[in-house]
Amino acid sequence: MGKAILGTVNINAGAQNADTTYYHFCLMGHIIQATTTESNTQRTFRTTGILSNLYMRVISNDRTTASTGRTRINGGNGNQSISIGSSTTGEFEDTVNRDPIYAGNNVNLSLAVGTTGTVFNFITHSVIFKSNKHTITPTGVNGQNFTTASTTQYFSLSGSQVYETDELQSQEQISMGAIAKNMFLNITTNSRTTTTTYGLRKNTANGNLSISVSDGSTGFFEDNTNTDTIAAGNLVNFYITTGTGTEIIVHSIGSVEIETVNNSIFLGGYVNESVSANVTAYFNLLGGNAETTTQVNASMKVRISLRIKNIWVYVSANTVVGASTFTIMNNFSAGNNSISIGSLATGEFEDASNLDVIYSASQVSYRIITGATGTSMVIDNITCVGINIGVKGGSGTLSTPGIF
């Protein structure tokens, strides 16, 4: 029963208004979308477990009173909270309290911003989740307006979302045997006059998981019946298929649980970032549209000890002349996992050989050093595997037989 890192992340989250309570998602890799409508950020958990180590990294803050981050369960305050003092920045964590999570709980995070001042900007708002059986990573991806008639398009399991007509740009490699289950959608807007279907894709084919949203319906939608077996190296993503009409539909959350029995967790997300030639830039471990040239702003205290392996990136465009190097960073130093992206090269790149040991207090991020000349490259997705260290168990049977 390994632990997973859940959280929202975005280098460009923007300032949060004074004296306002915002709500955030509680899912791996979800991009921060602060909203004052709590139901838009709730996700129904179907696996029981424990939430712990509520965490936030604040990069700018001139509020004159304290701000408070919390866990939220079924529309009420959870047990965990963090206080960010007036005009203070840095890392904040609740290392004492925990929240039990039961099947059917609607879970999210909140932030009550202090009064006056002009800016409060944070990078990530995160918790640790330990399920009561096996190891579960609930993924998360935010939605966008969709209005196209009679079409199928694609989006990633986690991170920021852009609907893609080229499926390759939405795929994320899952480099471990697993089961995908408990698909969830939070539909916030729906004016369509025909049924819309969402589902899981595996290696460019429809999987078993799918959800049909009838015309005009909003709220929570789930597929808790079907599952999809994932083999190590499979490329996985979501799809949307619409009927006739160009009316709008929006989901604030698309999510699926990734289950393993060997204490492995899925990490990463869709980033869709253009990185210029001849720069050093950094990404958050959870993905989420978070590229920056300031390393500390991309770094996150992981709060669990992991062996990191199989870092993988997908590059959809590249006009950088000269090789670029993509590396995991452990406590602000280059780790063992490293990928060379050749001059003008595109496609999938993976380090399938090296391993990094990451301890719970470690600060972790990714770094790319791009080639010296040319224009830029576009990185669409980043993923890796984290194997929990020092966790008892790691045996048993998945919901359906896995592949390892």
C-alpha positions as CSV (number, residue, x, y, z in Angstrom):
1,M,0.0,0.0,0.0
2,G,2.2,2.7,-1.3
3,K,1.6,6.5,-1.1
4,A,0.8,8.8,-4.0
5,I,1.4,12.5,-4.5
6,L,-1.8,14.4,-5.4
7,G,-1.8,18.1,-6.2
8,T,-2.4,21.0,-8.5
9,V,0.5,22.9,-10.0
10,N,1.0,25.9,-12.3
11,I,3.9,28.3,-12.4
12,N,1.6,30.9,-13.8
13,A,-1.2,30.5,-11.3
14,G,-1.7,34.2,-10.9
15,A,-2.4,36.4,-7.9
16,Q,-5.3,35.3,-5.7
17,N,-7.7,38.1,-4.6
18,A,-7.6,39.4,-1.1
19,D,-10.1,38.2,1.5
20,T,-11.5,35.5,-0.8
21,T,-11.8,31.7,-0.3
22,Y,-10.8,29.7,-3.4
23,Y,-11.2,26.0,-4.0
24,H,-8.6,23.7,-5.7
25,F,-8.4,20.2,-7.0
26,C,-7.0,17.3,-5.1
27,L,-5.7,15.1,-7.9
28,M,-2.3,14.1,-9.3
29,G,-1.0,16.6,-11.9
30,H,-4.1,18.8,-12.2
31,I,-3.4,22.4,-13.3
32,I,-4.4,25.0,-10.7
33,Q,-7.8,26.5,-11.5
34,A,-8.8,28.5,-8.5
35,T,-12.6,29.0,-8.3
36,T,-15.1,30.3,-5.7
37,T,-17.6,27.5,-6.7
38,E,-16.6,24.5,-4.6
39,S,-18.6,21.9,-6.4
40,N,-16.5,22.6,-9.6
41,T,-13.4,21.3,-7.8
42,Q,-14.9,18.2,-6.1
43,R,-13.9,14.7,-7.1
44,T,-15.7,11.6,-5.7
45,F,-13.2,9.1,-4.3
46,R,-14.2,5.4,-4.6
47,T,-11.1,4.0,-2.8
48,T,-10.8,4.4,1.0
49,G,-7.6,5.7,2.4
50,I,-5.8,8.5,4.3
51,L,-4.8,12.0,3.1
52,S,-1.8,13.6,4.9
53,N,1.0,16.2,4.5
54,L,-1.0,19.1,3.1
55,Y,1.6,21.3,1.4
56,M,1.9,24.6,-0.5
57,R,4.7,26.5,-2.0
58,V,4.1,30.3,-2.1
59,I,6.3,32.5,-4.3
60,S,4.9,35.9,-3.6
61,N,2.7,37.3,-0.9
62,D,2.1,40.8,0.5
63,R,-1.2,40.1,2.3
64,T,-1.4,41.8,5.7
65,T,-3.1,39.0,7.4
66,A,-2.5,35.2,7.4
67,S,-3.9,33.0,4.6
68,T,-5.1,29.4,5.3
69,G,-5.0,26.3,3.2
70,R,-7.3,23.3,4.1
71,T,-8.5,19.9,3.0
72,R,-12.2,19.8,2.3
73,I,-14.4,16.7,2.6
74,N,-18.0,16.7,1.5
75,G,-18.2,20.5,1.6
76,G,-16.8,20.9,5.1
77,N,-13.3,21.5,6.5
78,G,-11.1,18.5,6.9
79,N,-8.6,17.9,9.6
80,Q,-5.6,19.4,7.8
81,S,-4.7,23.0,7.6
82,I,-1.7,25.3,6.9
83,S,-1.3,28.9,7.9
84,I,0.7,31.2,5.6
85,G,1.7,34.3,7.7
86,S,1.3,37.8,6.3
87,S,3.9,38.6,3.6
88,T,5.6,35.2,4.1
89,T,6.7,33.0,1.2
90,G,8.2,29.5,0.9
91,E,7.0,26.0,1.8
92,F,4.2,25.3,4.2
93,E,3.1,21.8,5.4
94,D,0.8,20.1,7.9
95,T,2.9,17.2,9.2
96,V,0.6,16.3,12.1
97,N,-3.0,15.9,11.0
98,R,-4.7,13.4,8.7
99,D,-8.0,12.9,6.9
100,P,-9.7,9.5,6.5
101,I,-11.3,9.1,3.1
102,Y,-14.3,6.8,2.6
103,A,-15.9,5.6,-0.7
104,G,-18.2,8.3,-1.9
105,N,-16.5,11.2,-0.2
106,N,-16.2,14.4,-2.4
107,V,-12.7,15.8,-1.8
108,N,-11.0,19.0,-2.7
109,L,-8.7,21.7,-1.2
110,S,-9.4,25.3,-0.2
111,L,-7.4,28.5,0.3
112,A,-8.7,31.5,2.3
113,V,-6.5,34.4,1.2
114,G,-5.6,37.1,3.7
115,T,-6.8,40.7,3.6
116,T,-5.5,43.7,1.7
117,G,-2.3,43.8,-0.3
118,T,-2.0,43.2,-4.0
119,V,-0.5,39.7,-4.6
120,F,-0.6,36.1,-3.3
121,N,0.8,33.6,-5.8
122,F,1.5,29.9,-5.2
123,I,2.9,27.1,-7.3
124,T,1.4,23.9,-5.9
125,H,-1.2,22.9,-3.4
126,S,-0.8,19.2,-2.6
127,V,-1.4,16.2,-0.3
128,I,-0.3,12.6,0.0
129,F,-2.8,9.8,-0.5
130,K,-2.4,6.3,0.9
131,S,-5.1,3.8,0.0
132,N,-6.2,1.0,2.3
133,K,-5.6,-1.6,-0.4
134,H,-2.9,-1.7,-3.1
135,T,-1.5,1.6,-4.4
136,I,-3.7,4.1,-6.1
137,T,-2.9,7.3,-8.1
138,P,-6.0,9.3,-8.9
139,T,-5.1,11.4,-12.0
140,G,-6.6,14.8,-12.8
141,V,-7.0,17.0,-15.9
142,N,-8.9,20.2,-16.2
143,G,-11.3,20.9,-19.0
144,Q,-11.9,23.5,-21.7
145,N,-14.9,24.6,-23.6
146,F,-15.8,22.1,-26.4
147,T,-18.2,22.9,-29.1
148,T,-17.2,20.9,-32.2
149,A,-19.9,18.8,-33.8
150,S,-19.7,15.1,-34.7
151,T,-16.0,14.6,-33.9
152,T,-13.5,12.7,-31.7
153,Q,-10.6,14.5,-30.1
154,Y,-8.1,13.5,-27.4
155,F,-6.8,14.8,-24.0
156,S,-4.3,13.6,-21.4
157,L,-4.9,11.8,-18.1
158,S,-3.2,14.5,-16.0
159,G,-2.0,18.1,-16.1
160,S,-3.3,21.0,-18.2
161,Q,-5.7,20.2,-21.0
162,V,-5.8,21.0,-24.6
163,Y,-8.0,19.0,-26.9
164,E,-5.9,17.5,-29.6
165,T,-6.8,16.2,-33.0
166,D,-3.3,14.5,-33.1
167,E,-3.6,11.8,-30.5
168,L,0.1,11.5,-30.1
169,Q,0.2,14.8,-28.4
170,S,-2.2,13.7,-25.7
171,Q,-0.7,10.3,-24.9
172,E,1.2,9.6,-21.6
173,Q,3.4,6.6,-21.2
174,I,2.6,4.5,-18.1
175,S,5.8,2.6,-17.5
176,M,4.5,0.0,-15.1
177,G,1.8,-2.7,-15.0
178,A,-1.4,-1.3,-13.7
179,I,-5.2,-1.3,-13.8
180,A,-7.1,1.9,-14.8
181,K,-10.5,2.1,-12.9
182,N,-13.1,4.4,-11.4
183,M,-13.2,7.0,-14.2
184,F,-14.8,10.3,-13.1
185,L,-16.1,13.4,-14.8
186,N,-17.3,16.7,-13.2
187,I,-19.4,18.3,-15.9
188,T,-20.0,22.0,-15.1
189,T,-21.6,23.3,-18.3
190,N,-23.6,21.4,-20.9
191,S,-25.9,23.0,-23.5
192,R,-25.5,20.2,-26.0
193,T,-28.6,18.6,-27.6
194,T,-27.0,15.2,-28.2
195,T,-25.1,12.7,-26.0
196,T,-21.4,13.2,-25.5
197,T,-19.1,10.2,-24.8
198,Y,-15.9,10.2,-22.9
199,G,-13.5,7.3,-22.4
200,L,-10.1,5.9,-22.0
201,R,-7.7,5.1,-24.9
202,K,-4.8,2.7,-24.8
203,N,-2.3,2.5,-27.7
204,T,-4.7,4.4,-30.0
205,A,-7.6,2.0,-29.4
206,N,-10.7,2.6,-27.2
207,G,-10.5,0.9,-23.8
208,N,-13.3,-0.4,-21.6
209,L,-13.8,2.7,-19.5
210,S,-16.4,5.1,-20.8
211,I,-19.0,7.6,-19.7
212,S,-22.0,8.9,-21.6
213,V,-23.3,12.3,-20.8
214,S,-26.8,12.9,-22.0
215,D,-27.8,16.3,-23.6
216,G,-28.0,19.1,-21.0
217,S,-26.8,17.0,-18.1
218,T,-24.3,18.4,-15.5
219,G,-22.8,17.1,-12.3
220,F,-20.7,14.0,-11.4
221,F,-20.5,11.1,-13.8
222,E,-18.6,7.8,-13.2
223,D,-17.7,4.5,-14.6
224,N,-17.1,2.3,-11.6
225,T,-17.8,-1.0,-13.4
226,N,-15.3,-1.3,-16.2
227,T,-11.5,-1.5,-15.9
228,D,-8.6,-1.4,-18.3
229,T,-5.4,-3.5,-17.9
230,I,-2.2,-1.4,-18.6
231,A,1.0,-3.1,-19.6
232,A,4.3,-1.3,-18.9
233,G,5.0,1.1,-21.8
234,N,1.4,1.5,-22.9
235,L,0.4,4.9,-24.2
236,V,-2.8,6.1,-22.5
237,N,-5.1,9.1,-22.8
238,F,-8.8,10.2,-22.8
239,Y,-11.1,10.9,-25.7
240,I,-14.3,12.9,-26.2
241,T,-16.8,12.0,-29.0
242,T,-19.7,14.4,-29.7
243,G,-22.9,14.1,-31.7
244,T,-24.4,16.8,-33.9
245,G,-24.6,20.4,-32.9
246,T,-22.1,23.0,-31.8
247,E,-23.4,23.7,-28.3
248,I,-20.9,23.9,-25.4
249,I,-19.8,21.3,-22.9
250,V,-17.2,21.7,-20.2
251,H,-15.7,19.3,-17.6
252,S,-13.8,20.8,-14.7
253,I,-12.3,17.4,-13.9
254,G,-11.4,14.3,-15.9
255,S,-9.9,11.6,-13.7
256,V,-9.1,7.9,-13.5
257,E,-7.5,5.8,-10.8
258,I,-4.2,4.0,-11.6
259,E,-3.9,0.9,-9.4
260,T,-0.8,-1.2,-8.8
261,V,0.2,-3.9,-6.3
262,N,4.0,-3.3,-6.3
263,N,4.0,0.1,-4.5
264,S,4.5,2.0,-7.8
265,I,2.9,5.3,-8.6
266,F,2.3,7.2,-11.8
267,L,3.8,10.7,-11.9
268,G,3.6,13.4,-14.5
269,G,1.3,15.3,-16.8
270,Y,0.5,17.3,-19.9
271,V,2.6,20.5,-20.0
272,N,2.4,21.7,-23.7
273,E,5.3,24.1,-23.2
274,S,7.5,25.7,-25.8
275,V,11.1,26.0,-24.6
276,S,13.5,28.3,-26.4
277,A,16.9,27.3,-27.7
278,N,20.0,27.9,-25.5
279,V,18.1,28.1,-22.2
280,T,17.9,26.1,-18.9
281,A,14.4,25.6,-17.8
282,Y,12.6,23.6,-15.1
283,F,9.3,21.6,-14.8
284,N,7.4,20.4,-11.7
285,L,7.4,16.7,-11.1
286,L,3.6,16.6,-11.5
287,G,3.7,18.4,-14.9
288,G,0.8,20.8,-15.1
289,N,1.9,23.6,-17.4
290,A,4.8,24.5,-15.2
291,E,7.9,25.5,-17.1
292,T,10.1,28.2,-15.5
293,T,13.7,29.4,-15.6
294,T,13.7,29.7,-11.7
295,Q,14.5,26.2,-10.4
296,V,13.1,26.7,-6.9
297,N,9.7,27.6,-8.3
298,A,9.5,24.3,-10.1
299,S,10.7,22.3,-7.1
300,M,8.5,20.4,-4.7
301,K,9.1,18.6,-1.4
302,V,8.0,15.1,-2.3
303,R,7.2,14.0,1.3
304,I,7.5,10.3,0.5
305,S,10.6,8.3,-0.3
306,L,10.7,7.0,-3.8
307,R,12.9,5.3,-6.4
308,I,12.3,7.3,-9.6
309,K,12.8,5.6,-13.0
310,N,11.6,5.6,-16.6
311,I,11.4,9.4,-17.1
312,W,9.7,9.9,-20.4
313,V,9.0,12.9,-22.6
314,Y,7.1,13.5,-25.8
315,V,8.4,16.3,-28.1
316,S,5.9,17.3,-30.8
317,A,8.0,20.0,-32.5
318,N,11.7,20.8,-32.4
319,T,13.7,23.5,-34.3
320,V,16.5,23.5,-31.8
321,V,19.9,22.8,-33.4
322,G,22.1,20.7,-31.2
323,A,21.3,18.1,-28.6
324,S,19.2,19.0,-25.6
325,T,19.4,17.2,-22.2
326,F,16.4,16.5,-20.0
327,T,17.3,15.5,-16.4
328,I,15.6,14.8,-13.1
329,M,16.8,17.2,-10.3
330,N,17.3,16.0,-6.7
331,N,17.9,18.7,-4.1
332,F,18.9,21.1,-6.9
333,S,21.6,18.7,-8.4
334,A,21.3,16.6,-11.5
335,G,20.1,13.0,-10.8
336,N,20.9,9.8,-12.7
337,N,17.8,9.8,-14.9
338,S,18.7,11.7,-18.1
339,I,17.5,11.9,-21.7
340,S,19.3,13.2,-24.7
341,I,17.0,14.8,-27.3
342,G,18.8,15.1,-30.6
343,S,19.1,18.1,-32.8
344,L,15.7,18.7,-34.5
345,A,14.5,15.4,-33.1
346,T,10.8,14.8,-32.2
347,G,8.8,11.9,-30.8
348,E,9.1,9.8,-27.6
349,F,12.3,9.8,-25.5
350,E,12.9,7.7,-22.4
351,D,15.6,6.7,-19.9
352,A,14.8,3.1,-19.3
353,S,18.1,2.3,-17.5
354,N,18.8,4.7,-14.6
355,L,17.3,5.0,-11.1
356,D,17.2,7.9,-8.6
357,V,16.6,7.4,-4.9
358,I,14.5,10.3,-3.6
359,Y,13.9,10.8,0.1
360,S,10.9,12.4,1.7
361,A,12.5,15.7,2.4
362,S,14.0,16.0,-1.1
363,Q,13.3,18.9,-3.4
364,V,12.5,17.4,-6.8
365,S,12.0,18.9,-10.3
366,Y,13.0,18.3,-13.9
367,R,15.5,20.3,-15.9
368,I,16.0,20.8,-19.6
369,I,19.1,22.4,-21.2
370,T,18.3,23.1,-24.8
371,G,20.7,23.1,-27.7
372,A,22.7,26.3,-28.5
373,T,21.0,27.5,-31.7
374,G,17.7,27.3,-33.5
375,T,14.3,28.4,-32.2
376,S,12.4,26.2,-29.8
377,M,11.0,22.8,-29.0
378,V,7.5,21.9,-27.7
379,I,7.3,19.4,-24.9
380,D,3.8,18.0,-24.6
381,N,3.9,15.3,-21.9
382,I,6.3,14.2,-19.1
383,T,5.9,11.1,-17.0
384,C,7.9,8.7,-14.7
385,V,7.4,5.9,-12.3
386,G,7.9,6.3,-8.5
387,I,8.4,3.2,-6.4
388,N,7.7,3.6,-2.7
389,I,10.6,2.8,-0.5
390,G,10.2,1.1,2.9
391,V,6.6,0.2,2.4
392,K,5.3,-3.1,3.6
393,G,3.2,-5.2,1.3
394,G,3.5,-4.9,-2.4
395,S,1.9,-8.2,-3.0
396,G,-1.6,-9.3,-3.8
397,T,-4.0,-9.2,-6.7
398,L,-5.3,-6.3,-8.7
399,S,-8.9,-5.7,-9.4
400,T,-8.3,-7.7,-12.5
401,P,-5.0,-9.4,-13.4
402,G,-2.2,-7.0,-14.1
403,I,0.9,-7.3,-16.3
404,F,4.3,-6.8,-14.7
